[in-house]
């Protein structure tokens, strides 16, 4: 391999995620796409055909009627990915699950099961849950605060990784002559006792060909970045303008090294919704059209409200300065309610301007004819903004335009693979297989 | 339909469940069957080809090295069934999940997701978790007591059913002209506040073609039977000698009616591991051979220990009278530790005899040439012992013998379907689709 290559993941949004609230009206989008397993299988097979690294399924658990169409009614990630697994052979299968609202034993087992079903292609995107309303679906009156959620997340991942090592790789000789199915010395309890969890183990599931599922994370806040640097092997990064993406990339790699880890063993994916057309002009027009189509101010406000516990901003005068809502931000989520407030104050923005700017933030930097989009991707890659892109498309046709138009150019420039390196997600991402902690001579990843 | 028909489910045991501890040595059994999704897909497709009602996946979460081979290393039921779903079209997909060690919102969502993925074929076998050691995987020092586990199970099912009704059936008009994707009046919070759970809802998933997943249960104790009579639509029954099966069947139907429910809307499945051969004599020989092969006393003791919190009976004199272990039985599980003790006392049994009798209990009543097995099944069915049989086979070949030999005879006698009645599990089991509780004019199931 003459140069470092780009990783690509596909992020399907069914009938429409944030900033795509009108997508369900597109005649090319099936009205039930978000709950139709065949839609996901088609997306996965298209991604695998294009040699993408992974299918990335995000998640949330709190809704109200103002939420994006795809959020209202969608399949649960692990059941979805298990169904997709047997229809693909190389594609990584990354699913979001909350460390705040699950038990480590249950969740570790489900990801290990997906890892077996897929032959070593499972990835877990660890989230601490963003919507404060989620807590009320789990018996809590209040969302757990930031520090508790991130402390819990770190311990949760460590417990899961401990459970995944319950069996050493050669625990099952299944030797008929010696009448030994299991070598009991290679089955290990965990006996974890920590601040948030007590888990005895062992897990009733052996390791897959990739050793352990790959840990993804989506840290933006201080706590999130630190968690990522400690345990993440992939990051679902916020993206944004080039300079911001560069700073984030450098910061995560620096923090990872500071924790004694190889910074190459954490792959940073930015979110990208490329708009490809025959000419640059046509692509620009289409991008503006999409933006205007979705430029529904009520929806922007509802999304802004998500960062403040589904706060309803619409009852206020939108052209007054952004209000003092710091008390709502204390338990805030991923996109950083505190940062929104800070920026609004610094730049003296009205509420309308804040909501509008969030929509602008989601506009893609990758717009143009195939050659142009490939140029922009290469430029961003070389500028140290990402290791991979998490691609979202509005329709199956737009995915096809990217795959047929842009991917071959990236391949010609030796920026993207021409065949899979491995059958496992770790293998394709260039991540090491963690040695089992109980195996003699194990040194860790 | 001239007469009532039998339902059949398939219960795959991979490398060997209870009483099959030597099965992994059979050259026809793949050493990794229990973790190989293709084994389950083949089993499911064979069951569907034979027009069976369902694939039934049981589960447990606590192991030690003495447990049956299949328990040591097996796939998690919901990921497994999701993978199987897209390779089948009519077969019901019933998975075991614990109401003691899950949260209702998470679990309701996963079963609803499987229900969508399968187009209305999901069933949930509600268990309260039998192995007392499971508690230590979930941060509890002590297993919850019987009353608490069953109280929690009832409320858990009611919460799940409430969440499954979050959306009315016509909640998504997806009307482009009127610009209405969701009709917000048809999305309902649950706002459940009970003894064990507080769950606000709504669930972010709509109803499937069968309205709600089918509820299975496996109640043997007083609390278990009562729970079944209140909420179960299918039962995984203990079986045993004919008279015992008759009493159980009549008791469950009576209790169901006493709760104001139609006793026909609870389908009782007994466990059966038929042994079919060309002649009765050959089948009897084979059955004895299997029994002797698996007649490993240490394994019987380990299984007996399961009912007493993985108690190690092997340290005692096995030919002394059964000891006073009532204190270990207080939190006991499904097969009724208390009943074992009572019987041991009444019949003045030694420990060895108790362990041996548990093994005898698992011997199948359905042994013989195909015609004989069909006769026995008809006889048991007409005697009011079951609505369906949960069939377990040692090998894929033995499943084939049953399907090719016995099923056609049952069909000739009009005891088993010759084509599927429906594409949903409810449809094939003859269970009603529960009306959504929020829909005007709804009367309930």
Interface residues (C-beta under 8 A of the other chain):
Chain A: X15 X24 X25 X31 X35 X37 X41 X60 X61 X62 X63 X65 X69 X71 X72 X73 X74 X75 X76 X78 X79 X80 X82 X83 X85 X86 X87 X101 X102 X103 X105 X106 X109 X110 X112 X113 X114 X116 X117 X133 X136 X137 X138 X139 X167 X172 X174 X176 X179 X181 X182 X184 X187 X197 X198 X199 X200 X201 X202 X204 X205 X206
Chain B: X15 X24 X25 X31 X35 X37 X41 X60 X61 X62 X63 X65 X69 X71 X72 X73 X74 X75 X76 X78 X79 X80 X82 X83 X85 X86 X87 X101 X102 X103 X105 X106 X109 X110 X112 X113 X114 X116 X117 X133 X136 X137 X138 X139 X167 X172 X174 X176 X179 X181 X182 X184 X187 X197 X198 X199 X200 X201 X202 X204 X205 X206
